[in-house]
Amino acid sequence: MPGWFISFEGIDGVGKSTQADLLEQHLRDLGHEIVRTFEPGGTELGQEIRHLLLHRKGDVAPRAEALLYAADRAHHVATKVRPALEAGQVVITDRYLDSSVAYQGAGRDLKAQQVRDLSLFATDGLLPNLTILLDLDASAAGLRRNQTGQEPDRLEREKIEFFEAVRQSFLDLAAAEPERFFVVDASQTVEQMQTSIRARVDQLLAQ
């Protein structure tokens, strides 16, 4: 596929959206065509699934939750991500399948491999060229979430132990695939993080 696929990952509150926005502008300035998206909810159908996942009152069974995320991802990749990559564009997504493995696999006590296999089926095996993992202590990330003043969604209301497990799962995924993951210390300033991210992305795109 001629395009480039970049995903941003990490627990809630680490600054993924900010860093993705800054990288998008940087690559646009360099003349790249960018498709900026996110999960869940990067399509019209995905917005309906996102509401069910994050804003519906009441619990969602863990397996049902995993299947809903996979349904969102399947439609997202088929209708938005793959067409952009085939057109030679750079796709930047805020979350992708590693979030499902970390959140549903570790946070929900499902088997991580089952969650990964489900996502790979949903996406027909599509993995990012680069996954940027913003890593931050769960307590520090929680403080950042509390400072936004926004009403937390269903996942953001989880306990600190949940986010600690998810963070460790992300780090384990990065250790298992060092050629795909680029881990960034999210305790740094916004500018410091972006500098290292740009250097890594520019290096890869120049190859």
C-alpha positions as CSV (number, residue, x, y, z in Angstrom):
1,M,0.0,0.0,0.0
2,P,1.6,3.3,-1.0
3,G,0.3,5.4,1.9
4,W,1.5,5.6,5.5
5,F,-0.5,4.6,8.5
6,I,0.3,6.2,11.9
7,S,-1.5,5.5,15.1
8,F,-1.4,7.2,18.5
9,E,-1.9,5.1,21.6
10,G,-1.9,5.5,25.4
11,I,-4.2,5.6,28.4
12,D,-6.7,8.5,28.6
13,G,-5.1,11.8,29.6
14,V,-1.6,11.4,28.0
15,G,-2.2,14.0,25.3
16,K,-2.7,11.8,22.2
17,S,-5.1,14.3,20.4
18,T,-2.7,17.2,21.0
19,Q,0.3,15.4,19.6
20,A,-1.7,14.0,16.6
21,D,-2.9,17.5,15.8
22,L,0.6,18.9,15.9
23,L,2.0,16.1,13.7
24,E,-0.8,16.5,11.2
25,Q,0.1,20.2,10.8
26,H,3.8,19.4,10.5
27,L,3.2,16.9,7.7
28,R,0.8,19.1,5.9
29,D,3.4,21.8,6.0
30,L,5.8,19.3,4.3
31,G,3.2,18.8,1.5
32,H,1.7,15.4,2.6
33,E,-2.0,14.7,2.1
34,I,-3.3,13.8,5.5
35,V,-6.4,11.9,6.7
36,R,-6.9,12.6,10.4
37,T,-9.2,10.2,12.2
38,F,-10.0,8.4,15.5
39,E,-11.5,5.4,17.1
40,P,-14.2,4.7,18.1
41,G,-16.3,7.0,15.9
42,G,-14.3,7.9,12.9
43,T,-17.2,7.3,10.5
44,E,-20.9,8.1,10.6
45,L,-21.8,4.6,11.7
46,G,-18.9,4.7,14.1
47,Q,-20.4,7.7,15.9
48,E,-23.5,5.6,16.7
49,I,-21.3,2.8,18.0
50,R,-19.2,5.3,20.0
51,H,-22.3,6.5,21.7
52,L,-23.2,2.9,22.7
53,L,-19.7,2.3,24.0
54,L,-19.0,5.5,25.9
55,H,-22.2,7.3,26.7
56,R,-24.9,4.7,27.1
57,K,-26.1,4.4,30.6
58,G,-25.5,1.0,32.3
59,D,-22.8,-1.6,31.9
60,V,-21.8,-3.3,28.6
61,A,-20.7,-6.9,28.9
62,P,-16.9,-7.3,28.2
63,R,-17.3,-9.5,25.1
64,A,-20.1,-7.3,23.7
65,E,-17.8,-4.3,24.3
66,A,-14.9,-5.9,22.4
67,L,-17.3,-6.9,19.5
68,L,-18.6,-3.3,19.2
69,Y,-15.1,-1.9,19.0
70,A,-14.3,-4.5,16.3
71,A,-17.4,-3.5,14.4
72,D,-16.4,0.1,14.5
73,R,-12.9,-0.7,13.4
74,A,-14.0,-2.9,10.5
75,H,-16.2,-0.2,9.0
76,H,-13.6,2.5,9.7
77,V,-10.8,0.6,7.9
78,A,-13.0,-0.5,5.0
79,T,-14.5,2.9,4.3
80,K,-11.9,5.4,5.4
81,V,-8.4,4.1,6.2
82,R,-7.7,1.7,3.4
83,P,-9.1,4.0,0.6
84,A,-6.8,6.8,1.9
85,L,-3.8,4.6,2.1
86,E,-4.5,3.3,-1.4
87,A,-4.6,6.9,-2.6
88,G,-1.1,7.5,-1.2
89,Q,-2.2,9.6,1.8
90,V,-0.9,9.6,5.3
91,V,-3.5,8.4,7.8
92,I,-3.1,9.6,11.4
93,T,-5.5,7.9,13.9
94,D,-6.1,8.6,17.6
95,R,-6.4,5.0,18.8
96,Y,-6.4,1.7,16.8
97,L,-6.4,-2.0,17.6
98,D,-3.7,-1.8,20.3
99,S,-6.2,0.1,22.4
100,S,-8.6,-2.8,22.2
101,V,-5.9,-5.3,23.2
102,A,-4.9,-3.1,26.1
103,Y,-8.3,-1.9,27.3
104,Q,-10.4,-5.1,26.7
105,G,-7.6,-7.6,27.1
106,A,-6.0,-6.2,30.3
107,G,-8.6,-3.9,31.6
108,R,-11.6,-6.2,31.1
109,D,-9.7,-9.5,31.7
110,L,-10.5,-10.9,28.3
111,K,-7.6,-12.8,26.6
112,A,-5.4,-10.3,24.8
113,Q,-4.7,-12.7,21.9
114,Q,-8.5,-13.2,21.4
115,V,-9.0,-9.4,21.3
116,R,-6.1,-9.0,18.9
117,D,-7.3,-11.8,16.6
118,L,-10.8,-10.2,16.5
119,S,-9.4,-6.9,15.5
120,L,-7.1,-8.4,12.9
121,F,-10.1,-10.2,11.4
122,A,-12.1,-6.9,11.4
123,T,-9.3,-5.0,9.6
124,D,-8.2,-7.9,7.3
125,G,-4.8,-7.8,9.0
126,L,-4.0,-4.1,8.6
127,L,-1.4,-2.8,11.1
128,P,0.0,0.7,11.3
129,N,3.5,1.4,9.9
130,L,4.2,3.3,13.1
131,T,2.5,3.3,16.5
132,I,3.4,6.2,18.8
133,L,2.8,5.2,22.4
134,L,2.5,8.1,24.8
135,D,3.4,6.6,28.2
136,L,2.5,8.3,31.5
137,D,2.0,7.1,35.1
138,A,-1.7,6.3,35.6
139,S,-2.0,8.7,38.5
140,A,-0.6,11.6,36.5
141,A,-2.8,10.9,33.6
142,G,-5.8,10.9,36.0
143,L,-4.9,14.3,37.2
144,R,-4.8,15.6,33.7
145,R,-8.2,14.1,32.9
146,N,-9.7,15.8,35.9
147,Q,-8.3,19.2,34.8
148,T,-10.1,19.2,31.5
149,G,-13.5,20.1,33.1
150,Q,-15.3,17.7,30.8
151,E,-17.7,15.1,31.9
152,P,-15.9,11.8,31.9
153,D,-17.2,9.0,29.7
154,R,-17.8,5.5,30.8
155,L,-14.2,4.4,30.5
156,E,-12.7,7.5,32.0
157,R,-14.6,6.8,35.2
158,E,-12.7,3.6,35.7
159,K,-10.5,3.2,38.8
160,I,-6.8,3.8,38.9
161,E,-6.1,0.1,39.0
162,F,-7.8,-0.3,35.6
163,F,-5.6,2.3,34.0
164,E,-2.4,0.8,35.6
165,A,-3.3,-2.5,34.0
166,V,-4.0,-0.9,30.6
167,R,-0.7,1.1,30.7
168,Q,1.3,-2.0,31.5
169,S,-0.4,-3.8,28.6
170,F,0.6,-1.0,26.2
171,L,4.2,-1.3,27.4
172,D,4.1,-5.0,26.9
173,L,2.8,-4.6,23.4
174,A,5.6,-2.1,22.6
175,A,8.2,-4.4,23.9
176,A,6.9,-7.2,21.7
177,E,6.9,-5.1,18.5
178,P,9.8,-2.6,18.9
179,E,10.0,-2.2,15.1
180,R,6.4,-0.8,15.0
181,F,6.2,1.1,18.3
182,F,7.8,4.4,19.3
183,V,7.4,5.0,23.0
184,V,7.4,8.7,24.1
185,D,7.7,9.8,27.7
186,A,4.4,11.8,28.2
187,S,5.7,13.5,31.3
188,Q,7.7,15.8,29.0
189,T,6.4,19.1,27.7
190,V,4.1,19.2,24.6
191,E,7.0,20.7,22.6
192,Q,9.5,18.1,23.8
193,M,7.2,15.2,22.9
194,Q,6.4,16.7,19.5
195,T,10.1,17.2,18.6
196,S,10.9,13.6,19.2
197,I,7.8,12.4,17.3
198,R,8.5,14.6,14.3
199,A,12.1,13.4,14.2
200,R,11.0,9.7,14.2
201,V,8.2,10.2,11.6
202,D,10.4,12.3,9.3
203,Q,13.1,9.6,9.4
204,L,10.7,6.9,8.5
205,L,8.9,8.9,5.7
206,A,12.3,9.7,4.2
207,Q,13.2,6.0,3.7
